[in-house]
Amino acid sequence: MKVLLLGKSGQVGWELQRSLATLGDLVALDRHEGNGLSGDLANLEALRETIRHVAPDVIVNAAAYTAVDKAESDHNTARLINADAVELLAQESARLGCLLVHFSTDYVFDGSGSEPWQEQDQVAPVNAYGSTKLAGEQAILASGCKHLIFRTSWVYGARGNNFAKTMLKLATDRTQLNVIADQIGAPTGADLIADVTTVAIRHARGDDKVCGIYHLAASGFTSWHEYATLVIDCGRAAEETLAVQCITPILTEQYPTPARRPLNSRLNTDKLCRTFSIHLPDWQSGVTRMLKEVLVR
């Protein structure tokens, strides 16, 4: 099996290089590849030529425009990468008859209510980033290609920047942190996403009927405030020198940003677990394991 991975240098892409290597011949690209190959989703013609040259059995797209606030003023670039390039991937996948794996987001929903979102629920993005990611999903569905779309939330990895590292850095200098408490979701490790993706690809390659949209997130739910509290507790347990004395819960409206954030990012993962016979670990275990790796560096 030949697998083409796009976005190899991102948090999820980095972990996918490890997990996808077990499937067969892996060609992993980012924006800066050479030798006639391009993983740059902003260069559609080069991307098309690369796909046709590699002729993969599976395309895994871990590349995306993820600057949520910047997307409000840079909508054209966000749409190019998150929608137009994804449409090209879908069209080429349909032409080749290969499987397309794509990562989306809970931001396709409006964040209302308190029930975990199911795959068939009404989509209604509240910001430009969410609307471009939804457009990418719709392009895949319209193409008729074999696909796996994984909507996930609050992604982190030990490699690169993430919320936990930011909290630890701020906590070394500040005595008080103000952290949003009314946005609810599940912090989800890039390693978990990569491992589940590889399991799902094995299934989908042997059974087209499992293709479709799935929600993929760690089990359980929390707020950014509770997440930050766990991070600081782990930092202290590791004998980090932290100045912070108080982590104050605040409302989303008290921390205005260019892009509106959904309050309810809960995702129902029953379909994923049932279809692929997997168990998703709780969010605390993944975050704690990641922090142990980060704090020993």
C-alpha positions as CSV (number, residue, x, y, z in Angstrom):
1,M,0.0,0.0,0.0
2,K,1.3,3.4,-0.9
3,V,0.3,6.3,1.4
4,L,0.7,10.0,0.6
5,L,0.8,12.2,3.8
6,L,0.4,15.9,3.5
7,G,1.2,18.2,6.4
8,K,3.9,16.0,7.9
9,S,5.4,18.7,10.1
10,G,2.2,19.6,12.0
11,Q,1.3,18.1,15.4
12,V,-1.0,15.4,13.9
13,G,1.2,15.0,10.8
14,W,4.3,14.3,12.9
15,E,2.5,11.5,14.8
16,L,1.0,10.2,11.5
17,Q,4.5,9.7,10.1
18,R,5.0,7.1,12.9
19,S,1.6,5.3,12.7
20,L,1.2,5.3,8.9
21,A,4.6,3.8,8.3
22,T,3.2,0.5,9.5
23,L,0.8,0.4,6.5
24,G,3.4,0.2,3.7
25,D,5.3,2.7,1.5
26,L,4.9,6.2,3.0
27,V,5.5,9.4,1.1
28,A,5.4,12.3,3.7
29,L,5.4,15.9,2.5
30,D,5.1,19.4,3.8
31,R,5.1,22.7,2.1
32,H,8.8,22.8,1.5
33,E,9.5,19.5,-0.2
34,G,11.7,19.3,-3.3
35,N,12.6,16.6,-5.9
36,G,9.6,17.6,-8.0
37,L,7.1,16.9,-5.1
38,S,5.0,19.5,-3.4
39,G,2.8,19.3,-0.3
40,D,1.9,23.0,-0.5
41,L,-1.9,23.2,-0.4
42,A,-1.7,26.8,-1.6
43,N,-0.1,25.6,-4.9
44,L,-2.9,23.7,-6.5
45,E,-1.2,22.8,-9.8
46,A,1.9,21.5,-8.1
47,L,-0.3,19.6,-5.7
48,R,-2.1,17.9,-8.5
49,E,1.1,17.0,-10.3
50,T,2.5,15.5,-7.1
51,I,-0.6,13.3,-6.6
52,R,-0.5,12.0,-10.1
53,H,3.2,11.3,-9.9
54,V,3.0,9.4,-6.6
55,A,-0.3,7.6,-7.5
56,P,-1.1,6.7,-3.9
57,D,-3.6,4.1,-2.6
58,V,-4.4,6.4,0.3
59,I,-4.1,10.2,0.7
60,V,-4.0,11.5,4.3
61,N,-4.4,15.3,4.5
62,A,-3.1,16.6,7.8
63,A,-2.4,20.0,6.4
64,A,-4.7,23.0,7.0
65,Y,-5.0,26.7,7.6
66,T,-5.6,26.7,11.4
67,A,-5.1,30.4,12.4
68,V,-8.6,30.8,13.6
69,D,-8.5,34.6,14.3
70,K,-6.4,35.4,11.3
71,A,-8.9,33.6,9.0
72,E,-11.4,36.4,9.7
73,S,-9.3,38.9,7.8
74,D,-7.5,36.4,5.5
75,H,-10.5,34.4,4.4
76,N,-9.3,33.9,0.8
77,T,-6.1,32.1,1.9
78,A,-8.1,30.0,4.5
79,R,-10.6,29.0,1.8
80,L,-7.8,28.2,-0.7
81,I,-6.1,25.7,1.7
82,N,-9.1,24.4,3.7
83,A,-11.6,24.1,0.8
84,D,-10.2,24.6,-2.7
85,A,-7.2,22.4,-2.1
86,V,-9.4,19.8,-0.4
87,E,-11.7,19.8,-3.4
88,L,-8.7,19.0,-5.6
89,L,-7.6,16.2,-3.3
90,A,-11.1,14.8,-3.5
91,Q,-11.3,15.0,-7.3
92,E,-7.9,13.3,-7.7
93,S,-8.8,10.6,-5.2
94,A,-12.0,9.9,-7.1
95,R,-10.0,9.7,-10.4
96,L,-7.4,7.4,-8.8
97,G,-9.9,5.3,-6.9
98,C,-7.9,5.9,-3.7
99,L,-9.0,6.5,-0.2
100,L,-8.9,10.2,1.1
101,V,-8.5,10.7,4.8
102,H,-9.1,14.3,6.0
103,F,-9.3,16.0,9.4
104,S,-12.0,18.5,10.2
105,T,-13.2,20.2,13.3
106,D,-16.1,20.7,15.8
107,Y,-16.1,24.3,14.5
108,V,-18.5,23.2,11.8
109,F,-21.1,23.4,14.5
110,D,-22.5,26.6,16.1
111,G,-21.6,25.5,19.7
112,S,-25.1,25.8,21.1
113,G,-26.6,23.6,23.7
114,S,-24.8,21.2,26.0
115,E,-25.3,17.8,24.2
116,P,-22.3,16.2,22.4
117,W,-22.6,16.8,18.7
118,Q,-23.4,13.8,16.5
119,E,-22.1,13.3,12.9
120,Q,-25.6,13.9,11.4
121,D,-26.4,17.1,13.4
122,Q,-27.0,20.4,11.6
123,V,-23.8,22.2,10.8
124,A,-23.7,26.0,11.2
125,P,-20.2,27.5,11.6
126,V,-19.8,30.7,13.6
127,N,-16.5,31.9,12.2
128,A,-14.5,32.0,8.9
129,Y,-12.2,29.1,9.9
130,G,-15.3,26.8,10.5
131,S,-16.9,27.8,7.3
132,T,-13.8,26.9,5.2
133,K,-13.4,23.6,7.0
134,L,-17.1,22.8,6.3
135,A,-16.6,23.7,2.6
136,G,-13.8,21.2,2.5
137,E,-16.0,18.5,4.0
138,Q,-18.7,19.3,1.4
139,A,-16.3,19.1,-1.5
140,I,-15.2,15.6,-0.4
141,L,-18.8,14.5,-0.2
142,A,-19.7,16.0,-3.6
143,S,-16.7,14.3,-5.3
144,G,-18.0,10.8,-4.6
145,C,-14.5,9.6,-3.6
146,K,-13.9,7.0,-0.9
147,H,-13.2,9.0,2.3
148,L,-12.8,9.1,6.0
149,I,-13.4,12.5,7.6
150,F,-12.5,12.9,11.2
151,R,-13.8,15.9,13.1
152,T,-11.7,16.5,16.2
153,S,-11.3,19.1,18.9
154,W,-8.7,20.9,21.1
155,V,-5.8,19.1,19.5
156,Y,-2.4,19.1,21.3
157,G,0.9,17.4,20.9
158,A,4.2,17.2,22.8
159,R,5.9,18.6,19.7
160,G,5.2,22.2,18.9
161,N,3.2,24.8,20.7
162,N,0.0,24.0,22.6
163,F,-2.3,25.3,25.3
164,A,-0.6,23.4,28.1
165,K,2.9,24.7,27.2
166,T,1.5,28.3,27.1
167,M,-0.1,27.9,30.5
168,L,3.2,26.6,32.0
169,K,5.1,29.5,30.5
170,L,2.7,32.1,31.7
171,A,2.6,30.5,35.2
172,T,6.3,31.0,35.6
173,D,6.0,34.8,35.5
174,R,2.4,35.6,36.6
175,T,0.8,35.2,39.9
176,Q,-2.7,35.1,38.4
177,L,-4.1,33.5,35.2
178,N,-7.5,34.3,33.8
179,V,-8.8,31.3,31.8
180,I,-12.1,30.7,30.0
181,A,-14.5,28.4,31.8
182,D,-17.6,28.4,29.6
183,Q,-16.2,26.6,26.6
184,I,-16.4,22.9,26.9
185,G,-14.6,20.2,24.9
186,A,-12.1,17.4,25.1
187,P,-8.4,17.9,24.8
188,T,-7.3,15.4,22.2
189,G,-3.7,14.2,21.6
190,A,-2.2,14.1,18.2
191,D,-0.8,10.7,18.9
192,L,-4.3,9.3,19.7
193,I,-5.6,10.9,16.4
194,A,-2.8,9.3,14.4
195,D,-3.3,5.8,16.0
196,V,-7.0,5.8,15.5
197,T,-6.6,7.0,11.9
198,T,-4.3,4.2,11.0
199,V,-6.7,1.6,12.5
200,A,-9.6,3.1,10.5
201,I,-7.6,3.1,7.3
202,R,-7.0,-0.7,7.7
203,H,-10.7,-1.2,8.0
204,A,-11.7,1.1,5.2
205,R,-9.3,-0.4,2.8
206,G,-11.0,-3.8,3.2
207,D,-14.6,-2.5,3.6
208,D,-15.9,0.6,1.7
209,K,-19.0,0.6,3.8
210,V,-17.1,2.1,6.8
211,C,-16.2,5.2,4.8
212,G,-17.8,8.4,6.1
213,I,-17.7,11.2,8.7
214,Y,-16.6,10.3,12.3
215,H,-16.1,12.3,15.5
216,L,-12.7,11.6,17.0
217,A,-11.8,13.0,20.5
218,A,-10.6,11.8,23.8
219,S,-13.4,10.7,26.2
220,G,-14.8,13.0,28.8
221,F,-15.3,16.8,28.7
222,T,-13.7,19.8,30.5
223,S,-13.3,23.5,30.3
224,W,-10.2,25.5,29.4
225,H,-10.1,26.5,33.1
226,E,-10.2,23.0,34.4
227,Y,-7.6,22.0,31.7
228,A,-5.3,24.8,32.9
229,T,-5.7,23.7,36.5
230,L,-4.6,20.2,35.7
231,V,-1.6,21.5,33.8
232,I,-0.5,23.7,36.7
233,D,-1.0,20.8,39.2
234,C,1.2,18.6,37.0
235,G,3.8,21.3,36.8
236,R,4.0,21.6,40.6
237,A,4.1,17.9,41.0
238,A,7.2,17.9,38.7
239,E,8.7,20.5,40.9
240,E,8.5,23.3,38.3
241,T,9.1,26.8,39.7
242,L,5.7,28.4,39.2
243,A,4.7,31.9,40.3
244,V,1.0,31.5,39.8
245,Q,-1.2,31.6,42.9
246,C,-4.6,31.8,41.4
247,I,-6.3,30.5,38.2
248,T,-9.4,32.6,37.8
249,P,-12.4,31.4,35.7
250,I,-13.7,33.9,33.2
251,L,-16.5,34.0,30.5
252,T,-15.8,34.0,26.8
253,E,-17.3,37.4,26.5
254,Q,-14.6,38.7,28.9
255,Y,-11.8,37.6,26.5
256,P,-12.9,39.0,23.1
257,T,-11.2,37.6,20.0
258,P,-11.6,38.4,16.2
259,A,-13.2,35.0,15.6
260,R,-16.2,33.8,17.7
261,R,-15.6,30.5,19.5
262,P,-18.3,27.9,20.0
263,L,-19.1,27.2,23.6
264,N,-20.1,23.6,23.1
265,S,-17.3,21.6,21.5
266,R,-18.4,18.2,22.9
267,L,-18.3,15.5,20.2
268,N,-20.2,12.2,20.4
269,T,-17.7,9.5,19.4
270,D,-20.1,6.5,19.7
271,K,-20.1,5.9,15.9
272,L,-16.3,5.8,15.8
273,C,-15.9,3.4,18.7
274,R,-18.7,1.1,17.5
275,T,-17.5,0.9,13.8
276,F,-13.8,0.3,14.5
277,S,-14.2,-1.5,17.9
278,I,-11.9,0.9,19.7
279,H,-11.8,2.4,23.2
280,L,-10.9,6.1,23.5
281,P,-9.0,7.0,26.7
282,D,-10.0,9.9,28.9
283,W,-8.6,13.3,28.2
284,Q,-6.8,13.5,31.5
285,S,-4.5,10.5,30.8
286,G,-3.4,11.8,27.5
287,V,-2.7,15.3,28.8
288,T,-0.8,14.0,31.8
289,R,1.3,11.7,29.7
290,M,2.1,14.6,27.3
291,L,3.1,16.8,30.2
292,K,5.4,14.2,31.7
293,E,7.3,14.2,28.3
294,V,7.3,18.0,28.2
295,L,8.4,18.6,31.8
296,V,11.4,16.4,31.7
297,R,13.0,18.2,28.8
